[in-house]
Amino acid sequence: MTEISFESVLRNPIYKNRDLIYALIPPGGLLHRTEQKNELIMELAPILMNSPISCIFVYGNPGTGKTSLIMELGEKLTTETKKNKVQFEKLYVNCSENRSETTILVDLLAQLNPDKEYPRLGWNRAKAIDEFSKELNKRDSNILIVLDEVDYALKESGDDILYRLSRINELNMKSKVSTIIISNDVRVSDYIKPRTQSAFGRVKVIFNPYNSEELGDILRERVKHSLKPNVCTDAVINKIAEIEASRGGDARRALELLDSCAKITMAKNESKITLDVVSDADSNLESNSILNTVSSLTKHQKILYLTMLKNQKKVQIGGDVFREYQELCKQYNAEPLTERMIRSFFINFNDLGLVKSEVGWLSSANKKIRKITFNLDKALFKKAEKLLRDSI
C-alpha cells in the first residue's frame, strides 16, 4: 500500500468541494421529486394565509429525498412568510434521538426558547405538556413541526405525541400548529392506533425508491459540484447507480459509495476513479453499514438481534428465536415485548438488510413458520456481537 501524508491529501487532484457530496439541499435542488414537491407545496400553502394545515404523513425508504425536500420547502416557506408578513417558525426533531413524547416536547421547547435551558432528564410527561402549552399561548405564530424518523418513537413509546399534535389546534391556543411526520418504515401505520389515524388526516405523500437512471442523474449533479473535472467517468457513475438501484434505490448510499471511491483513489495517489475501485469501496462500505445499523437499534431490537447471533445457526425459526429472546431479556433485566411486536422487528430487520426474513410452509409441522436467514461473514459476526454486548 502506498504511504500517504496530510500534505499529499491536501494536494489531492480528486475533490473540489467534498461537503457538497452530502449537502442535505444540493446546489441544483432535489432531482426527480417534482410530483412530491408540488403536492407538498399545495398542502403547505394555507400557512401563507395564516391557516394551519392538516397533519401530513411523508413516508418512503431511506435515502429517497424525504428530509431533503421537506427542509428545502421549509426554507422557501420561511422566505415567503416573511414577504407576506406572516409569523412563522419551523421546528425539527429527529425521533431516533428523541423517542418519547416528553423528550420530543422538551426538544421543541428548546428550539422555541434557545436562550432558556430545559432539562433532558427529570421532567415527566405532564410537566412537558404543560410547559409546551404555555409556550404556544405566549406567542401568536404559525408553527410547523417536523418529526423525522418518527417510527423510532412509535415503536418505542406509542403514538401519544401524534394524537396530541393532531388535536392541538382544537384547544384554541394563540399559536397555530401544523405537523409533518416523516417515516422510513412503509409499515409505520401498524404502530398507529385507529383513533390517531382518524384524527391525523388522510394526506400521505409517498417517496418511491430511485431507479438506476434517476440515481445516475443525482450522482452526475453531485460529481459536477464536488469533484474535479474528469475524475469520475459515466461508466463509474452508472455502475454505482446500478448497484444501489438493485438494493432499494437509496441515494444516500449511492453518494456514500461515490465518496468512498474518491477516498480510495486518493489513497492510491491516482487521479481518476476506476471501475475496480467501485467494487473495493462497495465491500468496505457494506461491512460498516451493517455495524452502523446495528448500533442504531432500540434496546429490545438489540437484545433480539443478539439472541439470533448467539444461536449461531444460519437459518432460524421465528418461534424458537422468540423463546430464546425471552430468556435473554432476563439477563438484561428487561421485560420481554409481545410476540407480535417481535414479529414486526423481524420484518424491520429484513428491510434494514440485517437478515432475510420470510414466511413459509413447514410440512413436518403442517403449519406456516417464519424463517430467518443470516448472511454475515465470521469477522463481521464477531464485531456485531461485541457491539451489541457493549451497548445494551
N, C-alpha and C positions, 0 to 999 in steps of 0.2 A: 504494500500500500504506500502511495506517495505521501511523504510528510508535508503537512500544511502548517501555516502560521497565521496569526492575526493579520500580518502585513499582506500576505498573499490573498487572504479573504477580502480585504479592503480593495485590492487591485482587481477583483474578480470581473470577468467580462460577461457575467450572466444577468445579474439583477439591475434593473433601472430604478424600481421602487417596490421592494418586496411587500410592503404594507398593503399595496393595492390588490395583491392576490386575495387577501382575506377581508377587504373592506366590506362592511355589512351592507352599505349602499354603494354599489360600484359607480365609477365615474360616468359611465354612459347610461346609468339607470338599469333597472332589472329587465332582463330579456325574457320573452316568451311567457309573460304573465299579464297580457293586456286584458283578457277576459276577467280575471280575478281583480285586477286594478279597477276596471270600470265598475264592476259590481260593488266593490268596497267604497268607491267614491260616491256612488248613488246612495249607499246606506249611511255614510258619514255626513253627507251634505246637510241634513237638518241641523247639525250643530252650528253651522254658519247662520242659521235662523233662530239661534238661541233655544233650540229644542233638543232634548236628549233623544238618543236612538234606542231601539230595542237591542238586546244583547246580540252580538254577532259571534258566531261559532266558526272559527277558522281551523281546518284540520287537513292533514296530509302527512306523508312520510317525512323523516328528517331530510334536510338539505333540498327542499323543494321551493324555497324562497318565501315562506310564510312570514317569518320575523322581519326579513329584509324589506318586504313590501309594506308591512304594517308600519315600520319605522320611517320608511320613505314618505308614506302618506301622512304620518304624524307630523313630520317636519313641514310638509306642504300645508297641512291643516293649520298649524301654528302660524304660518305666514299669512294665510287667508283670513284667519280670525283677527289678527292684528289690523289688517287692511279694513275689515268690516267692524272694527271696534267691539268685538265680542270677547268677553273674558273667557279664557281657555287655558286649561292645564292638562298636560299628558303625563300619566304615571305608569311606570313599567315595573312589573315584578316577575322574576323568574322563579317559578314554583319548584324547580329542582332544588333550590336553596331555601325556599320558604314553603314548607309542606303542610302547615296548619293554618286555620283561619286566623288565629292570634298573630302568628309571625307575619302573615300576609298583611294584616291590618297595621301592624307596627311598621312594616316597611313602607306602606302607603303614607302613614303619618310622618315618617322621617323625610319623605320626598315633599310633602306639603309644607313641612316646617323644618327646612335644613339646618336652621340655627339652634334648634332645640334637640336635646338628647333624649332618645327613647330607649328603654331597656330591652335588650334582646331576650332576656330571661326574667321571670318574676311576675309578669302580668298574666292574669287569667283571661279567658275569652270575654267575659262580661266587661272587664276593665277596658280592653282594647276596643270593644264595640262602642262603649260609652264615649271614649276619647275621640274615636273616629266620627261619631255622630256630632259631637260638639264642634269638631273642626269643620265639618260640612256646613254647619249652621253659622259659623263665623264669617264665611266668605260667600259671595254671590258670584258663582263661576260655573262654567261648563267643564266638568272633569271627565276625561277619557281614561279609563283604567284598562290596561293591557295585562292580562295574566298569561304569561308564556309557559309552555310545558306544563299545563295545568293537570295533566294526567298524573304527575307525581303527587300532587296534593289530593286528588280524588281517590287514588289508590291507598294512600296512607291515612287520610283523616276524613274522607267523605266529602259530600257536596254542599255543606252548610254555607260556605263562602259564596258559592254561585247562587244559591237560593236567596241569600241576604241581598246580594247586589241586584238580583232580578226584581226585588220588591222595594228597593231603597227609595225610588222616586215617589212611591205611594205615601211616604212619611212626610211629604211637603216640607222638605228642608230647603234652605236658601240656595244651595248648590244643586245643580242637575248632573246626575251621574250616568255616563254611558260606558258600556263594557264590551271589550273584545276578549275572547278566550282563544288561545292557540294550543292545539294538541298535536303531538306526533303519532298518537295511537288512534288509528281509524276506528277501533272498537271502544273508544272512550265513553260512548253513550251507555255502555254496560255498567258503568260506575256511577251513573246519574239517576237518581230516583225519579219516578214518573211525575211527581208534583213539581220537581225542579225543571224537568224537561218541558213541562207545560208552561211554566212561568218564564222560562228562559227565551222563548221566542223560536221562530222557525227559520231564521236567517242563517244559512250554513254556506260557507264558501270553501270549496274543495280545491286543494292543490294536488294535481296529479304528478306522478314522478316524471322527470325529464327523460326524453328519449335520446338516443345517441346523437342525432342531428342537433338537437337543442343544446345538449351538453357541449358539443363541438363549438357552437356559436358562442356560448358562455366562456369557454376556455380561450377562444381566439380573442375575445374582447379583453379578458384579463391579461393575456400574454402581451397584447399591444401596449398596455399601460404599465406592466410590472417588469417585463423582461426586455433586455436589449435586442435590437434588430437581429434577425437571422439565428437566434439562439434555439428557437423551437419551431420545428417544421410541421406542416399539416399532417404528415404521417404520424408523428408523435401525438399530436392533438387528437387525431382520430382514434388512435389506439387507446388513449386514456378514456376518451368518451365511450368507446365500445365496452371497455372493462367495467366502468361504473354504471352504464345503462343496463348491463346484464345483471347487476347486483341490486337494482332498485332505483336507479336514476337520481342518486344523491349528488347534487352539485358541490356540496361542501367537501365530500370525499374526493371528488374529481380535482378540486383545487388543492387539496392536501397532497394528492398524488403528483400534481404538477410541481408543487413546491419541493417535494421530496426529490423529484427528478433533477430539479435545478441544483439542490444542495449536493447531491451525489456527483453531478457533473462538475461542480465547483471543486469538490474534494479531489476529483481525479485530475484537476488542473486542465480541463478541456473547455472548449468554447461553444460546443453545440451538444444539445441533448440528443442521444441516440435511442433507438428502439430497445436495445438491450438494457439500457438504464431504466426504462419504464418497468420492465419485469423485476429488476432488482429492487426498485423503490416500492413496488406493489407488495412484494414479500415482506419487506421490513415494516410497512405500514399495517399490514394485516395483523401481525403479532401485537403491535402497540395498540391497535384499535380495540381488540378483544379485551385487553387488560384495562383500558380506559373505560370501556363499557361496564365491565365487572365492578370497577371501583365506584361507579355512579349508582349502583343498585341500592334499593332500600334495605333495611336490616333483614327483613324476612325473606326478601329475594336472595340476599347473600347467604342466609342460612340454607335456603333451598338449593342454591347452586353448589354450595359446599357439600351438602348431602349427596348430590349426584357425583361430585368429584371423588368423595370418599368411597363411593360404591365401586368406582373404577371399571365398571362394565361399559363397553362401547354402546350397547343397546339396553335401555332400562324401561320398566313398565311404570306408568303413572301412579297406579295404586300403591305399588311397592315403595316408590320414592316418597309418597305422602306419609306412609307409616314411618319410614326412616327419618323424614323431616320432623315429625312429631317428637321422636326420641332425641334428636339433636337439639331441638328447642329447649329441652330440659337443661342441657349443658350450658346454654347461654341465658338461662333464667328468663325465657321469653314464652309468652302464651301463644300456642300454635294458632294459625289462621285456619279458616274453614277449608274443606277440600275443594269447594267451588272456587275460592279465591286462588288456591294453589294451581288449579287448572288454568285460570286466567294468566298466571305467571308463566306457565309452560308456553302458552301462546305468545306471550310477550317475549320470552327468551328466543322463541323461533323467529319472531320479527326482528329482533336485535342481532340475529346471526350467532347466538351463543350455543344453540343446539338445533337439531332438526326434530320437530315435534309433529306427529301425525296420528290420527285415529284410524285403527284398522281392526279387522276381524280376527279373533284368536279362536281357531277351530277347536283346539283341545278343550277350551273352557266354554265354547259356544256363546261368546259374547264379544262386544266391542271393547277394545282397550286403547290407551294412548301409549304409543311407543316413542321414546326419547332417544335420539342418537347423538353421540359426541363425535367430533372430528378434530380434536386438539392433538398436536404433537406432544411428545413427552416433556420437552423443556417448557413449553407454554403451559401445559397441565400443572407442572410443579409451581410455576410463577403465580398462576391464578389461585392455586390452593393456598400459598403463603400470603398472598394479598388479602384473601378472604379471612384467614385466621387472624391476621393483624388488624383488620378493620371492623370486624363485628363487635 
